[in-house]
Amino acid sequence: MLVKGQNLPLPDDALRIDVVLGWTESEIEVDASALLLGADRTVGSDEDFIFYNQPESPDGSVRFLGRSATEEGAQARISIDLAEVPDKVHTVALVGSLTTGSFGDLGKLALRVVDAAGDSLVEYATADATTESAFLFGEVYRRDGAWKVRAIGQGWDSGLAGLATDFGVTVDDDGAEASAEFPVEAENFIATVPADTGAAIALEPVAEQPERTSGRTAAKPRGVRTAKQPPKKIKPIEFKFAELDSWQPARLFSVVGVGAGEEQEGRATSALIATMQAVRPFARAVCARIGAPAGTFEGYVEVQYTKGESKVIPDAVLKVSRGSRMWTGLLEVKTGNGKLRREQLENYLDIARRQKYDVVVSLSNDVPASAGELPVQVDRRKLTKVALRHLSWAEVAHEARMLLAHGGIEDPLQAWMLGEFLRYLDHPRSGAVEFVDMGRHWVAVRDAVGAGTLRASDQKALAVADTWVSLSRHLALRLTAELGVTVKHVLPRRHRTDPVARNAAVAERLAADGSFEAVFQIPDTAGDLTVCADLRTNRVRCRTTLDAPNEGTAGRRVSWLLKQLEGAPGELQVEAVFSEKGTEACELLDSLRSDPKSPTAGRTGEITSFALQQTFTMGKGRSGTAASFITSVKAATDGFYGAVVQPLRSWVPAAPRQAEQAGDSADD
């Protein structure tokens, strides 16, 4: 952990790193960028400015990987291949900027450096930002032949334009939009940033350009737009000519005859690669999760390589081209209950290193408890030149649902194809299940809880604890895709980056009171959604808490709540919390509807908040059936959100009333 101004050397073997810029308010969009600075701490040209519309340096050493939601908010990732950074670049400045608002609105800001295995090397957190609209989180820089990281935490009230000026970028304060009539080559210009950061980044000619002979006034160079277009939502192709409802259209990816094992993996891999090649927004979304740049995607299946006297055949080879840069990854796929094997992944890492590829990607039904974690640990020495990343089928399905439900695809045919792919994944025969198995230790741990013999140090308890956190992350992904907003699985700060401490804490609670708990923050709701699975009582409890109105009598506050719970089930528990401690009142909603005054009878003080809780039957099974533990937790979460949390709105007081003016009367 760094403090402001402190620096730390990076390990010599950390040649490929990701810099993660994070913030807690996921609804606010931060534009991350990197500035490649020389010894004089200025950029050399517009190509040294890396951001979402120019996501890669010419040599590919620095790449913007995009923005994504996390359990604690949102983050943007920038990949740096330290071995490939040109000698003329002494510093990579890591910057965030806002079009509207200030960084003081974002709460905690964080910079984290992770290695190729996803392990955190350096972290810096600050909450000191106030009115700044551009923020220099930190920098990666050379010193005596080695690379270091420095925490900066400096902001600019003048936005990206003020920051850019300090680093030698020429700022066009006029902000005039360039004409698109005469396109020009970008390398003939240097970057200029208008004072209004929502406008275009213009390109200023390095030398005077020859006048055109057409008699028309030469147009100004075309700018690079930084404003993002809102996503368009397109309906997939509909089939309307069927004579009967029982008629079924032909499917693009059929599940007929799908076997298990290698055949199942081959079909799922082929369906994924084909869909990515046909639906470019989907390819970009998936590639961003595995560190690939935005560019033209191609995939090839069952490519053979040799290692010694044996053949090594990954499930697919992924290629992304952007400019002169070719990014390549090897993909290993598992479906169903298939488990990734260390030996197999290390073989692929050896092949990738020999071929000078960028990454090995594992894809399976394993859902790590936190983004960036790997389900299989490998020899870290094999990660000095090649990165290892993991992707779950749940995350693949999540990206498809987000695009279909909330926009990003403009072609109806592409929307239909992506819908067909998602339909294939949703079928049990695909083997690409989202999250259905609590693991082989589930039954033993469940029974030990019931017998009171479970201990927090039991390795089986730790394994089941890790699976519970993975299930919680999966629930957040499902809600995010369904609702179109970023749902956060809330974890204590230490547990976000320390899986050992996190699993130990979950196992300790499980041994103490036999329960799991997960808290979800959902934007624009009146309160957080808490899910508690109690293995001793075989019940799932869902609850939320919201503040009561700060005006009116206790009876009026109860009436305000009842109006919002018209569609809620009668067995919902409603607890009224009073300002006087020890005077809480709890009633079932049906009873409260019959007698709204019952919570206030004989009690003093004001009602300050309401706690709402509903209890569901918990499944005991490890996986699969409707009676499984996972199915019951999903059903409880979905049911409670739809019936209770979704209709609730926070109290909004009436607007202040104007005082009557002296002398005003009806006769005037």
N, C-alpha and C positions, 0 to 999 in steps of 0.2 A: 504494500500500500504506500503510495506516494502522497506527499503533501505538496502544496503549491510551491513551485520553484525547484523542487527536488528532482534529481535525475538518478537513473539506475542503468547499468550496462545490461545488454541482452546477452543470453548465453551464446557461445560461439557456434553451437550447432543449430541455433534458431535462424535458419536462412529464409524460411517462408513464414510470415506472420500475418495475422489479421488484426487490424485495429478496429475495435468496436466502440462506437459513440452511442451512448444510451441516455434516455430521459424517461421520466415516469409518466408524463401525460401523453398517452398514445394517440389521443384525438388530434394533437397538434403535430403538424408535419414539419420536420426539420430537414433542410437540404444539406447533406454532408458533402464535403469536397476536400481535396488535397492539393496543396501548392508545392511544387517542386522548386526549391530555392538553391541558388548558387552560394558561393562563399560570401557574396555581398548581401545575402538574404533577400534577393529579388528573383522574380521569375525570368526565364530567358525568352519565352514566347508564350502564345496562347496554348500551345501543346503541353505546357507545364501546369495547366489548370485542369484538374480531373474532377468531374462531377457527373450527374446523371445523364446529361445530354452529350458528354464527351467522357465516357466511363473508363477510358484506358489511355495510358501514355503510349507513345509510338512504339517503344520497345517492349511493352507489356509488363513492365516491372511493377507498376502501380495501377490498380484497378478498383473502380467503385463497384461493389457487389449488390447494392440496393438496400432497401429498407424493409424491415419485418417487425412483426409484433413479438413481444416476449412476455414472460410471466409477470415481469415487473414494469412493463410499459412498452417502449418501442426502441429500436436500435437501427443503426446504419453501419455497414461493414465496408472497410477498405482493405484490400489485400496488397501486401508489399512483398515482392521477391527481392530481398536485400542483396543477393548475389548478382542480380541483373540491373540494379539501379546504376545509371551512368555515373562515372567518376565526377562529372561536373556538378552533380546534385549533391549538396552537402546536408540538406535538411528537407524532410517531408513534413510540412505543416498541416495539421489536421483540424479542420474548420467545420463549424455548423452555422447555418444562417436561417433566418425566418423572413417570410414575406410580410406577415403581420404579427403584431404582438411583440413580446420580449422574452428573453430567456429566464427572466425572473418568474414568469408564469409556469415554468416547466418543473419546478421543484428540484429534485436532485438531478445533477448531470454527472455522467461518468465516462471515463475513458478506460478501456481495457485492452490489453495486448495478449493475444492467445497464439500458441504455436500450432504446428501442423496437426497435432493430435487433439486440439481443442482445449488444452490445458492453459489456465491463466498464468501469465508471466508477470504482468505488471497491472496495477489498477490504481486509478485516481478518481476520487469522487469529490464533488463540491456542491454547495447550495448557496454560493455567494453571489450568483448572478442577480441583477436587478433590472435595469432598463435596456440592456444590450440587445440588439437585433442581429448581431453576428458575434461568434464566440470561438476563440482559439483554444481548443481543449488541451492540446499538447503537441509535441513534435518528436519525430524519430530522426536522429542526426548522427553524423560520423564524428568520431574523435579518436585520433591516433590509430586509425585503421580498424577501429571497432565501432559497433553501433550501440547507441544509447537511446533511452526514452526520457523526455523531460515533461513534467506537468506544468502547464502554463496558466490556464484559467483566466485569460484576459479577454475582454469584450469590447465591442464598438457600438455606440449608439447610432452611428451613421450607416449601419447595415453592411452588406457585402461590399458596397462601393468604398466605404471608409477603410475596411480591412484590406481590400485589394490595392488601394492607393498606397498603403503602408508597405506593401510588398512589391511595389514597382509596376503594378498594372495600370495602364493609362485609363482614366475614367472619363467617359463621355457624358458630361452633365446635361447635355441637351436631350439625350435619350431618344433621338430621332430614330424611327423605325427605318430599316434599310429596305430598298426595293428588291423584289424577287425577280425583276426583269432580266438582269444580267448577273447570273451566278458567277462566283469567283472562287479560286482555290484558297482554302483556309491557310495554307502555309505561307501565303504572301502577306499575311496580316498578323498583327498582334492583338491580344484580347483587350477590349475596353468594356467596362461595366457601368451602366447607367446608375444614377443615384437612386432611382426607383428600382429596387431589386426585383420587382415583378415584371419589369420590361425586358427587352432583349439584351443579351450580351453582344455588343457590336464588335466588328473586326475592323481595326484601323489600318490603312495601307502602310506598309513599311516604306515603300518608295512611291513616287507619283506614278499613276497608271496612265497609259496612253489614252488620249481622247478618242471616242468613237466617231466615225465619219458619217454616221447616218443623219446628222443634223440635230439629233435629240441630245438633251443634257445627260451626261453620264450619270448613271445611278450610283448611289452610295453602296458600299459593300453590304451584302446580305448578312444579317445578324443571326446569332444562334439563340433561339427562343428558350427562355427558362420557364415560362408559364406552362403548366401542365394542363392538357385537355381533360375535361371530365370524362370518365368512362361511359361508353354507350352500352345499353343493355338490349340485346337482340333476341327475339324469340327463335328457337330452333324450328326447323322445317316440320310442318304438321301434315299428317296423312289423313285425308278426309273422304276418300272414295270407298271405304269399306262398307259393305252392305249390312254387316252385323257387327255388334260390339265384340264378338268372339274372334273376329279376324285379327291376326297379329302381323304387323309388318316384319319384313326380313331385318335381321340384326347385323350390324357391321362386324361386331365381335361376338360370335356365337359361343355359348358354353356347352353346346351339344358335344358329347364324346370327350370332354376334358377329363384326363386322368389325373394322377397325382405325381408328386416328385418332379422329375426333370421335365416331363411334358407340361405340367401345370406352370412351372417356372418359365419355360420357353414361350408359352402362349401369352402369359402376363407381360413378359419382357417385350415381345413383338408388338403387342397392343399398345404398350406405353411408348415405345420408340416411334411407331407409326403415327400415333396421335400427336406427339411432340413435333414431328416433321410437318404435319398438316396444319396444326393449330399453333401458330407462332407465339401468341401471348401465353399459352400454356407452357410452351418450351422455355420461354423467358422466366416464367414464375418458378418452374422446377429448377432450371439452371442457376437461378439466383440463390437457391437454398444450398447448392453444392459448390458455390464459389466460382462459377463460370461467368464470363462477361456476357453482355448483351450482344448478340450477333446472329449469324446464320447457323442454324443447327442441323446436323446430320448424325444419324446413328447407324451402326452396323452390328449385326448379331453373329455370335459363334465364330469370332475371329481367332485363328490359331497362332500361338507363339511357341517358341521352343525355349526350354530351360534345361541345359545339359542335354541329356538323351530323352527327356520326356517332353510332352506337349502340355501347354497351359492354355485353356480356352475360357476366357471370361464370358459372361453372358452377353455383354455388349461393349462396344467401343463408342464413346461419345465424342463428337467433334463440334467445336464452335469457332467460327471464323469471324474475325473483326479486323478489317484493314489487312495489314501484313501479318497479323498475329494469329496463330492457330492454337487453340486450347484443346487439350485431349484428356479424357478420363476413361478409366476402365471400370466397368460396372459388374458387380456381383449381386445376383438376385436370389432371394429365398421367398417362398410362399408357404402358406399353411403353418405348420409347426416346425418348418425347417430352420435350423440354427446356423448362424455364421460361424465359420471355423477360423481360428487364428492362422493355422498353417496355410490355408487357401489365400487369405488376405495378404499374408507376407509374401507368398509367391507372386501375387499381382503387383505388390509394391516393388519387388525386384524387377519384374518385367517393365513396369512403368519407369523406373529409374534408368534402366538400360536404354529404353526408347525415348528418354527425355520427355515423358508425359508429365502432366501437371498433378493428377489426383487419382486416387482409387476411391470409388464410391460403393458403399454397401447399401442394399435396399432390402428390407425385410419387414415383418410384422412387429419387430421390436420397436417400442416407443420409448426412447430414453426419457428419464425424468426431467431433464433440462436440455434446452437447445445447445447443440455443440458436443454433448456427451456421446461416447461411443459404446456400443453394447459389447464389443470385444476389444481387449487390450492387446496391442502388438509390441514388438521390439521397437522401442523409440528410436533406435539408431537407423531404422529403415525410413524414418520420416524426415530426414535432413534435406532430402531433395524432392520428395513427393508427399503431398498431403493425403490424409485419410479422412473422409467425411461419411456420415451416415444419414440415410433418408428412410423414413418409414412409409409404408403404404398409406397410413392414416394422413400423413402430410401431403402425399400425392393427391389423394382424394379431396383433401381440404382445399388445395389450390384449384382443382377443377370446379368444386362447388362455389368457391368465391367468384370465379370468372362467370359462371353460369347465372348465379343468383344476383350478383351485384355489379355486373358490367365489365367491359374490357374486351369483348369480342364483337366485331362489327359485321361479320359475315355469317348469315344464317346457316350455311352449309357447315362452317367450322363449329358453330354452336351445336348443331345436330351431331357432328362427329364426336365432340367432347362429351355430349350427353350420352352417346352410345358407349364411350369408353368408361364413363362413370357407372353406367348401368352394368357393364361387365364386372367392374371392381366390386360392386355391391352384391353380386351373385356369390353364394357360398362356394360354388365350384371354382371360382377364379383363384382361390387361395390367398387373395389379397384382403384378408380380414382387417378391420380397423383396430379393434382391441377386444379380445374375447377370452383371454386366458390369464388367470392370476398366478400361474406358475406351478411347478411340481411340488412346492412346499406348502401350498395353500391349505390343504386338508389337515396336515399335521399342525400347522400354526393355529388354524381355526379351532381344532379340537383342544389344543393346549390352552387357549384362551378360556374355553368353556370349563376346563378342569382346574383352572387357576395355576397351572404349572409353567406358563410361558415366562421366560426371562429375557430382558432386553438385550443381553449379550449373545443370545442364540443366533447363529448364522442364518438359520431358516427364517427367524423373525426379521432380520435385516434384509433378506432377499424379498420377502413379502412387503416390507415397508417400501422398498424401492419400486416394486410393482404398483403399490397404491399411488405413489407420487406420479408414476407414468400414467396411470388411469386418470388422475386429476388433470394432468396436462392434456390428455386426449379429450376430456370433457370440455376444457377451455377451447380447444381447436374446433370441436363440434359446434359449440355455441357461437364462436366467431363466424364460422361459415354460414350458419343458419340465420344469424341476426345481422350480419354485415358490419359489425363493430368489433373492435378488438377486446376480447374478454381475457382478463388477466387472472392467472392462478397466483394468488398472493402467497409469497414465501418470505420468511425473515431474511434479511439481507445476507447474513452469513451462509444460509442454506442455499442460496442461488448459485454459489460458485464452489461449495464444499459438499459434494454428495455424501461423503462419509459422515460428516456431522449431521446432515439432513436425515439420512436413513437412521442414524442412531437416535435422533430425537423422536422420529415417528415410531420406532420400535419401543422406545421407553414408554411412550404414552399407551401403546398397544398392550404392553405388559402390565401397566399400572391400572388402567380402567377398561381395557378391552375394546378401544374404539380408534377409528381413523377419523381425521377431519380435514376438509379442504375448504378454502375460502376463495370466492370468485368475485372480482370487481367487473361490473358490467356498466358501460357508459350510459348515462341518462336514466339510471334507475334510482329509486329512493334510498336503497341500501344494498349492501353486499349480500351475496347468496352464500350461505354456509351449508355444507353437506357433511353430516356426521354419520358414519356407519358403526353401529354398536354390535359387536360380535357376541356379547353376553346376552343381550335381549333379543337379538335377531331382528333389529329394527334399523331403518334408515331415517334419520331426522333431518329435515331441511328447514332452515329458518332465515329470517331477515329482520333487521331492526331499522326503524325509521323515526325521525324526530317528529314529535307532535307539534301542532300549531302553537306559536308562542303568544297567542291571544285568544280570548274567549273563555267561557267556563269549561269545566271538565266534561260536562255533558255535550257541549258543542264539539269538543275535540273528539269524543267518541263517535258522534254522529258523522263527523268529517271522515273518519276511518271507515265506518260502515258503508258509506256511499261508494267508496272505492273497492269494497270487497263484495259487491253484489253477486258476482259470479264465482266466488271462492267456495270451497267445500265447507259444510257445516262442522266437520270435525277439526277444523283449523283451530289451534290454540292461540288465543290473543291475550298477551300480558301487557297491562298498563303499568308503566313505571312512573312513580310520583317523585316530586322534589324532596319529600320527606322519606328518608331511608327506612326500610322495613315496612312500607305500606303498599307494596306491589299487589296487584290483583290479576288473577288469571282465570279466564272463562273460555269455554268453547264458543265458536262463532255462532252456532245455533242458539245457545243460551243468551248470548249478547244481543242477538237480533230480537229475541223475545223480551228481554229486559235490559235496554241500553243503560239504565242507571245502576245496574248491579256492581260495576267496578268502582263506582265512586261512593257507594253507601258506607258511611262510617269512616271515611278516610279524609285526611286533610292534605293540603298542598296541591300543587298543580301537576297535571300529567305532562311529563317531559318527553316521553318516547313510548313507542309501542314495539313489542317483540312478537313476531308471528312465527309459529312453528307447526309443521305438519309431519306426521309419522307414517311411514310406509313399511310394508313387510319386506324383509331382507332375504334375498336368495342365498343359499348356502353353497351351490355348486361351483366348482372351479372354473368351468367354461361351458360354452355351447348353448344350452337350453334356456328356455324362458325362466327357469328357476335358478339360474346362475346368479352369483353375487354381482358380477359386472352388469348384467341386464337389469337387475333391480335398482342399482345405483343410477344408471342412465335414465331409467323410467322415472325414478323419484325426482331427479334433477330437472328433467324436461317438464314433468307434471307440475311441480311446485313453481317453476319459473312462469309457465303459461297461465296458471290459475291465480297465482298470488303476486309474484314480483312484477310481472309485466304491467298489470293495470294500475299499480301504485304510482303516485306522483308526490313529490315533495311539496310541503306547504309553501305557498306563495302568498304573502300578505297583500292586502288590498293597497292600491296606490294611495299615497298621502292625500288627505282632503284639503282643499283650499279653505282658508279662513274667510268668513263673510266680510265684505268690505263695509266700512262704516257708511251709513247713509243709504245703502242699497235697500230697496223695497220693491214690492210688486207693482206699486203705482208709478215708479219712475218710467 
